[in-house]
């Protein structure tokens, strides 16, 4: 004899495993070199309550007219990573945003041999 299981409970269980709790997000941004660009890129991250784990900016191209920025987030909700990506794409002057989002492993799990 099996016990009846309510559909909301089953759906909640599936949703629990389908959506990772935290992710790591890597953003690679290119834009014309401008003194106000870095604050404009960091602002949406701060507004969403996240602190970047790494920010690296360098001037590229032969004449230094292009700025390449790498921004990393760790331990953020998937929705936060998505909102940061959308906000970076909306920053005035940004030419390209490449985003890589990875699920974080739970603390007790190790990588394979």
Buried (B, 14 or more C-beta within 10 A) or exposed (E): EEEEEEEEEEEEEEEEEEEBEBBBBBBBBBBEBEEEBBEBBBEBBEEBEBEBBEBEBEEEEEEEEBBBBBBBBBBBBBEBBBBBBEBBEEBEBBEEBEBEBEEBEEEEEEEEE
